[in-house]
Amino acid sequence: MNSLITDKEKEDFFIKLYFNTAYGFELAGIKRAFLDFSRTLKIIDTNRITLKYNAEIFLLTNLKIGLQKKFINQEDFDNQHQIWCNELKKTWDELSYGQSQKWINMTLKYWLLFGEKRINGIELNAKYFHIPIDSYVQKGMFNEKSPKAWSKISNYSDYMRYQIEHRNKETGNHPIVDEFNFFNNYTP
């Protein structure tokens, strides 16, 4: 039996429901990813609107450029990811590495969710994408009973330990696929 509503119509509805795509899919992913970590951001500077805007423009520009480059291997992508985190922190110095990685990684995850037809080039390097680290992932994928707050990760090497530990599991999937599967099956 044919469904009254097509899969594309369902997909478009869910995207519209969860994301504000008025300014494009790239910015919709960036803004939604901000909401995923913003509750952990203690605002000291009173110029939050400008800082957030500058960080969004940084992400939009640099991640789109990154999508056009074919990374030669995981190490090449990891090096670029660290540069993105360092530069994002310079754009908004109140961000920790935990918050920076979450913003970058969730943006890339959302862009991957939107797919190649909406985000040109997203599939090119997706196999190298990092797992966004948060408390669900720390507890569910890494079996940490009382993890240190991911938002307080203050150096890149502490963050990368998670990526390396997961890669060493050799699941047969790309890490971002494992993370998608984890969240699709996770019940807190």
C-alpha positions in Angstrom: 0.0 0.0 0.0 1.3 3.4 -0.9 1.7 6.0 1.9 -0.4 9.1 1.7 2.6 11.2 2.7 5.9 10.5 0.8 9.2 9.9 2.6 10.5 13.2 1.3 7.5 15.1 2.7 8.0 13.4 6.0 11.7 14.3 6.0 11.1 17.9 5.0 8.5 18.2 7.8 10.8 16.9 10.5 13.6 19.2 9.3 11.3 22.2 9.3 10.0 21.3 12.7 13.5 21.1 14.3 15.5 23.6 12.3 14.9 27.2 11.2 16.0 27.0 7.6 15.0 30.5 6.7 18.7 31.5 6.1 19.8 28.2 4.6 20.6 24.7 5.8 24.2 25.5 6.8 23.2 28.3 9.2 20.3 26.2 10.5 22.7 23.5 11.5 25.1 26.0 13.1 22.3 27.7 15.1 20.7 24.4 16.2 24.2 23.1 17.3 24.6 26.2 19.4 21.4 25.4 21.3 22.8 21.9 22.0 25.5 23.3 24.3 24.5 26.9 25.1 23.0 26.0 28.5 26.6 25.2 29.6 27.9 28.6 28.5 28.5 31.0 31.3 28.4 34.5 29.9 30.9 36.9 31.3 31.1 39.3 28.3 28.1 41.5 27.8 28.6 41.4 24.1 27.1 38.0 23.6 25.1 38.8 20.4 28.3 40.0 18.6 30.4 37.1 19.9 27.8 34.5 18.8 27.4 36.2 15.4 31.2 36.2 14.8 31.4 32.6 15.9 28.6 31.6 13.5 30.3 33.4 10.6 33.6 31.7 11.5 31.9 28.3 11.5 29.9 28.9 8.3 33.0 30.1 6.4 35.5 27.6 7.7 33.4 24.5 7.7 32.2 25.1 4.2 35.8 25.6 3.0 36.6 22.4 4.9 33.9 20.5 3.0 35.5 21.4 -0.3 38.9 19.9 0.7 39.5 16.2 0.4 41.3 15.2 3.5 43.9 12.5 2.9 43.4 10.6 6.1 42.0 10.8 9.6 45.1 12.5 10.9 44.7 15.2 8.3 41.1 15.8 9.4 42.1 15.7 13.1 44.7 18.4 12.6 42.1 20.6 10.8 39.6 19.9 13.5 42.0 21.1 16.2 42.7 24.3 14.2 38.9 24.9 14.0 38.6 24.4 17.7 41.5 26.7 18.5 40.2 29.4 16.1 36.7 29.2 17.4 37.9 29.7 20.9 39.8 32.8 19.7 36.6 34.1 18.2 34.8 33.6 21.5 37.3 33.1 24.3 34.7 32.0 26.9 34.2 28.7 25.0 36.0 25.7 26.4 37.3 22.9 24.1 34.3 20.9 25.2 31.9 23.5 24.0 33.9 24.2 20.8 34.0 20.5 19.8 30.3 20.2 20.5 29.4 23.2 18.3 31.7 22.0 15.4 30.8 18.3 15.7 27.0 18.8 16.0 27.1 21.2 13.1 28.7 18.6 10.9 26.4 16.0 12.2 23.3 18.1 11.4 24.7 18.9 8.0 25.2 15.2 7.4 21.7 14.6 8.5 20.5 17.2 5.9 22.3 15.2 3.2 24.2 15.9 0.1 21.2 17.4 -1.7 21.0 20.2 0.8 24.7 20.5 1.9 26.9 20.1 -1.1 30.0 18.1 -0.4 29.0 16.9 3.1 29.7 13.2 2.3 33.2 13.8 1.0 34.9 13.7 4.4 32.1 12.4 6.6 34.0 9.2 7.4 36.5 11.4 9.3 33.9 13.3 11.4 34.3 13.2 15.1 31.8 11.9 17.7 30.2 14.9 19.5 31.1 14.4 23.2 28.4 15.0 25.8 27.2 13.3 28.9 25.0 10.8 27.1 28.0 9.7 24.9 30.3 9.7 27.9 28.0 7.4 29.9 26.5 5.3 27.0 29.4 4.9 24.6 32.3 5.1 27.0 30.6 3.6 30.1 31.8 6.4 32.4 29.8 6.3 35.7 30.6 9.9 36.8 32.2 11.7 33.9 33.9 15.0 34.1 31.5 17.6 32.6 32.2 17.6 28.8 31.6 21.3 28.7 34.5 21.9 31.0 37.1 19.9 28.9 39.8 22.5 28.8 42.4 21.0 26.5 42.3 19.4 23.1 44.2 16.2 24.1 41.6 15.3 26.8 38.9 15.7 24.1 40.9 13.6 21.5 41.2 10.7 24.0 37.5 10.0 23.4 38.0 10.0 19.7 41.0 7.7 19.8 39.3 5.3 22.4 36.3 4.9 20.1 38.4 4.4 17.0 40.3 1.6 18.9 37.0 -0.3 19.3 37.1 -1.1 15.6 33.4 -1.4 15.2 33.5 -1.6 11.4 31.6 1.7 11.1 32.8 5.3 10.7 32.6 6.9 14.2 29.8 9.3 13.2 27.7 6.4 12.1 28.3 4.7 15.4 27.2 7.9 17.2 24.0 8.2 15.0 23.2 4.5 15.8 23.9 5.1 19.5 21.5 8.0 19.7 18.9 6.3 17.7 18.9 3.4 20.2 19.7 5.3 23.4 17.2 5.6 26.2 18.3 7.6 29.2 
